[in-house]
Amino acid sequence: MGAPNGYSGIVESLIPTLKKTVAALEERRIPYVLGGSIACWAHGGSAIAADLDFMIKPEDADRALVALVDSGMREERPPEQWLVKAWDGPVLVDLIYEPAGFPVTDDVIARGRRLSVAAMRVWVMALEDVMTTKLMSLGEHSLDYEDPLQIARSLRERIDWAEVRSRTEGSPYANPFFTLLEALELTPRVEERELAKPRIRVA
C-alpha cells in the first residue's frame, strides 16, 4: 500500500518540495530513500511530518546539496556532522547520511521500496529502518515517544517488531517503548511471543 490519497494540511505544504527534491536527486542519479515521519506517511501511516528527511550515503552529501541548490534551494551546513540542509522557501529538507543507529549504506538504500507518492514514484525507507532511527535518537534530553507511538498505532501490522527490538536493544531509552507497546496491546507480550516460538522436540 502506498501513500494515502488525502493529504493533511502539513503534508500538503511539503509536497511541492518533495517533488522538487526527488527530481533533483534522480536527475543527478544520486541514490536516496525518503525517511523520517514522511516515509511512514508514504507507507500509509499517519501524517505527522513537519519537514522532509532524505537519507543519502555520506559520499553523496555534497553532490546532493549542490543538486538542491541548483534547483533553487538555499543551502545550510549545520555544525552537526551527520547531515546537511536545504531550504525551499519555508520548507526544510534534511539530507541525512548518518542517522541515529546506523550510517546510510547501499544496503539501507536497497531495503527501500519504490512507492507512489503524490503521483510520483519515490524510493522510501524501509519501515524497520525508520523505526530504528526514531528509537535510537531518543535520549535523556529528547525522550519523546509521541511520534514513534503514532507510527506504531498506524503501521503496527506492517513492521517487523522483532527486528526493530533486536536492532535497538542497546539503547536504554528504546527498551521502555516496547513495554509501552505491549501494555497498549499494539504488539504481543513477552509470554505470547515465547508461546508462539516453534518448539524443538528432543528424542
C-alpha positions as CSV (number, residue, x, y, z in Angstrom):
1,M,0.0,0.0,0.0
2,G,1.4,3.4,-0.9
3,A,0.6,6.9,0.5
4,P,-3.0,7.8,1.2
5,N,-4.8,9.8,-1.3
6,G,-5.8,12.6,1.1
7,Y,-3.2,15.0,2.5
8,S,-3.2,16.7,5.8
9,G,-2.5,20.4,5.6
10,I,1.0,20.0,6.9
11,V,1.9,17.2,4.4
12,E,0.2,19.1,1.5
13,S,2.6,22.0,2.2
14,L,5.6,19.7,1.8
15,I,4.5,18.0,-1.5
16,P,6.0,20.6,-3.9
17,T,9.3,20.5,-2.2
18,L,9.2,16.7,-2.0
19,K,8.7,16.5,-5.8
20,K,11.4,19.1,-6.5
21,T,13.9,17.2,-4.3
22,V,13.2,13.8,-5.8
23,A,13.5,15.3,-9.3
24,A,16.9,16.9,-8.5
25,L,18.4,13.8,-6.9
26,E,17.2,11.5,-9.6
27,E,18.4,13.8,-12.4
28,R,21.9,13.6,-10.8
29,R,21.5,9.9,-10.2
30,I,22.1,10.2,-6.5
31,P,20.8,7.2,-4.6
32,Y,18.3,8.2,-1.8
33,V,15.4,7.0,0.3
34,L,12.7,9.2,1.8
35,G,13.0,8.8,5.5
36,G,11.5,10.1,8.8
37,S,7.8,10.6,9.5
38,I,7.0,11.4,5.9
39,A,8.3,8.0,5.0
40,C,5.8,6.4,7.3
41,W,3.0,8.5,5.7
42,A,4.2,7.3,2.3
43,H,3.8,3.7,3.6
44,G,0.2,4.5,4.6
45,G,0.6,5.8,8.1
46,S,-0.4,8.9,10.0
47,A,0.6,12.3,8.5
48,I,2.8,13.8,11.3
49,A,5.8,15.2,9.3
50,A,6.9,18.8,9.8
51,D,9.8,18.7,7.3
52,L,11.4,16.4,4.8
53,D,14.1,13.8,5.5
54,F,16.1,12.3,2.7
55,M,18.7,9.6,3.5
56,I,21.7,9.6,1.3
57,K,25.2,8.0,1.5
58,P,28.0,10.1,3.2
59,E,30.0,10.3,-0.1
60,D,26.9,11.8,-1.9
61,A,26.2,14.6,0.7
62,D,28.0,17.4,-1.1
63,R,26.7,16.4,-4.5
64,A,23.1,16.1,-3.2
65,L,23.3,19.5,-1.6
66,V,24.6,21.1,-4.8
67,A,21.7,19.4,-6.7
68,L,19.1,21.0,-4.4
69,V,20.9,24.4,-4.6
70,D,20.9,24.2,-8.4
71,S,17.1,23.6,-8.2
72,G,16.7,26.9,-6.4
73,M,17.0,26.0,-2.8
74,R,19.2,27.7,-0.2
75,E,21.9,25.6,1.5
76,E,22.7,25.3,5.2
77,R,25.7,23.5,6.6
78,P,25.0,22.9,10.4
79,P,27.7,22.1,12.9
80,E,26.3,18.5,13.3
81,Q,28.4,16.1,11.2
82,W,25.6,13.7,10.2
83,L,23.5,15.9,7.8
84,V,23.3,18.9,5.6
85,K,20.2,21.0,5.0
86,A,18.5,22.9,2.2
87,W,15.6,25.4,2.4
88,D,12.9,25.6,-0.3
89,G,11.3,28.8,0.9
90,P,10.0,28.0,4.4
91,V,10.2,24.2,3.8
92,L,13.3,22.4,5.3
93,V,14.9,19.4,3.6
94,D,17.3,17.4,5.7
95,L,19.9,15.4,3.7
96,I,20.9,12.8,6.4
97,Y,23.8,10.5,5.9
98,E,24.3,9.1,9.4
99,P,21.0,8.9,11.2
100,A,20.9,7.6,14.8
101,G,21.5,3.9,14.8
102,F,23.5,3.3,11.6
103,P,25.1,5.1,8.6
104,V,23.3,5.2,5.3
105,T,24.9,2.5,3.0
106,D,24.0,0.7,-0.2
107,D,22.1,-1.9,1.9
108,V,19.9,0.8,3.5
109,I,19.1,2.2,0.1
110,A,18.4,-1.3,-1.3
111,R,16.0,-2.1,1.5
112,G,13.8,0.9,0.4
113,R,10.7,0.4,-1.6
114,R,9.5,2.3,-4.7
115,L,6.1,3.7,-3.8
116,S,3.6,6.0,-5.4
117,V,3.8,9.3,-3.5
118,A,1.9,12.4,-4.7
119,A,1.7,11.0,-8.3
120,M,5.5,10.3,-8.3
121,R,7.4,7.1,-7.9
122,V,9.6,7.7,-4.9
123,W,12.2,5.5,-3.1
124,V,11.0,5.2,0.5
125,M,13.0,3.9,3.5
126,A,12.0,0.5,5.0
127,L,9.8,0.9,8.0
128,E,12.1,-1.1,10.2
129,D,14.9,1.3,9.4
130,V,12.7,4.3,10.1
131,M,11.7,3.0,13.5
132,T,15.3,2.1,14.3
133,T,16.4,5.7,13.6
134,K,13.4,7.1,15.6
135,L,14.1,4.9,18.7
136,M,17.9,5.3,18.6
137,S,17.5,9.1,18.5
138,L,15.8,9.0,22.0
139,G,18.0,10.3,24.8
140,E,17.9,11.9,28.2
141,H,17.2,15.3,26.7
142,S,14.9,14.1,23.9
143,L,12.7,11.4,25.4
144,D,9.5,11.9,23.4
145,Y,7.6,8.8,22.4
146,E,4.8,10.6,20.7
147,D,5.9,10.2,17.1
148,P,7.1,6.6,17.4
149,L,3.8,5.8,19.1
150,Q,1.7,7.3,16.4
151,I,3.7,5.4,13.8
152,A,3.3,2.2,15.7
153,R,-0.5,2.7,16.0
154,S,-1.0,3.3,12.3
155,L,1.5,0.7,10.9
156,R,1.9,-1.9,13.6
157,E,1.0,-4.9,11.4
158,R,3.4,-3.9,8.7
159,I,6.5,-3.5,10.9
160,D,8.8,-6.4,11.9
161,W,8.9,-5.6,15.6
162,A,11.3,-8.4,16.4
163,E,13.8,-6.9,14.1
164,V,13.4,-3.4,15.4
165,R,13.7,-4.7,19.0
166,S,16.9,-6.5,18.2
167,R,18.4,-3.5,16.4
168,T,17.7,-1.1,19.3
169,E,18.3,-3.4,22.3
170,G,21.5,-1.5,23.2
171,S,19.5,1.7,23.9
172,P,18.1,2.1,27.5
173,Y,15.7,4.7,26.1
174,A,14.3,2.5,23.4
175,N,13.6,-0.5,25.6
176,P,10.7,1.1,27.5
177,F,9.0,1.8,24.2
178,F,8.4,-1.9,23.6
179,T,6.9,-2.2,27.2
180,L,4.6,0.6,26.3
181,L,3.6,-1.1,23.0
182,E,2.8,-4.3,24.9
183,A,0.8,-2.5,27.6
184,L,-1.3,-0.9,24.9
185,E,-1.7,-4.2,23.1
186,L,0.0,-3.0,19.9
187,T,2.5,-5.8,19.9
188,P,2.4,-9.3,21.6
189,R,3.5,-9.6,25.2
190,V,6.7,-11.4,26.0
191,E,4.8,-14.5,27.2
192,E,2.8,-14.6,23.9
193,R,6.0,-14.3,21.8
194,E,7.5,-17.2,23.7
195,L,4.5,-19.3,23.2
196,A,4.5,-18.5,19.5
197,K,8.0,-19.8,19.1
198,P,8.4,-23.2,17.4
199,R,9.2,-26.0,19.9
200,I,12.1,-28.4,19.2
201,R,11.4,-32.0,20.2
202,V,14.2,-33.8,22.0
203,A,14.2,-37.5,21.4
